[in-house]
């Protein structure tokens, strides 16, 4: 899979079978997303940034 460049403000949160950062189709909403992040560094970086921004909104530690 090729690396894609995406504007930081583009996200798609309404379809769990698509990456919210690049809109690529995922095989399923859970493990496939994690696999996708490992293959796509641009999405991984955007996910990590998103996670840092919402960390205070989530009580306790992340599960999974």
C-alpha positions as CSV (number, residue, x, y, z in Angstrom):
1,X,0.0,0.0,0.0
2,X,1.4,3.4,-0.9
3,X,1.8,6.3,1.6
4,X,-0.8,9.0,1.2
5,X,-0.6,12.6,2.1
6,X,-3.7,14.1,3.7
7,X,-4.6,17.5,5.1
8,X,-4.7,17.3,8.9
9,X,-8.4,18.5,9.0
10,X,-9.8,15.7,6.8
11,X,-11.4,12.9,8.8
12,X,-14.3,10.4,8.2
13,X,-15.7,9.2,11.5
14,X,-19.1,7.8,10.3
15,X,-18.0,4.5,8.7
16,X,-16.2,2.0,10.9
17,X,-15.1,0.0,7.8
18,X,-13.0,3.0,6.6
19,X,-9.9,4.6,8.0
20,X,-11.1,7.9,9.5
21,X,-7.9,9.6,8.4
22,X,-7.5,8.5,4.7
23,X,-10.9,6.9,4.0
24,X,-9.2,3.6,2.9
25,X,-11.5,0.6,3.1
26,X,-10.8,-1.7,6.1
27,X,-11.6,-5.4,6.3
28,X,-13.3,-4.8,9.7
29,X,-13.5,-2.1,12.3
30,X,-11.1,-3.4,14.8
31,X,-7.9,-5.4,14.0
32,X,-7.9,-4.2,10.4
33,X,-7.6,-0.6,11.6
34,X,-4.6,-1.5,13.8
35,X,-3.0,-3.3,10.8
36,X,-3.7,-0.3,8.6
37,X,-1.9,2.0,11.0
38,X,1.2,-0.2,11.0
39,X,1.3,-0.1,7.2
40,X,0.4,3.6,6.8
41,X,2.7,5.9,8.7
42,X,0.7,9.0,7.8
43,X,-2.4,7.6,9.3
44,X,-0.5,6.3,12.3
45,X,0.9,9.8,13.0
46,X,-2.5,11.4,12.7
47,X,-4.0,8.8,15.0
48,X,-1.3,9.4,17.6
49,X,-2.0,13.2,17.4
50,X,-5.7,12.6,17.7
51,X,-5.2,10.3,20.7
52,X,-3.1,12.9,22.5
53,X,-5.8,15.5,21.9
54,X,-8.6,13.4,23.4
55,X,-6.7,11.6,26.1
56,X,-8.0,13.9,28.8
57,X,-11.6,13.2,27.6
58,X,-11.2,9.5,28.3
59,X,-11.4,8.4,31.9
60,X,-8.7,5.9,32.9
61,X,-6.4,4.3,30.5
62,X,-7.2,3.1,26.9
63,X,-8.4,-0.5,26.6
64,X,-7.2,-2.9,24.0
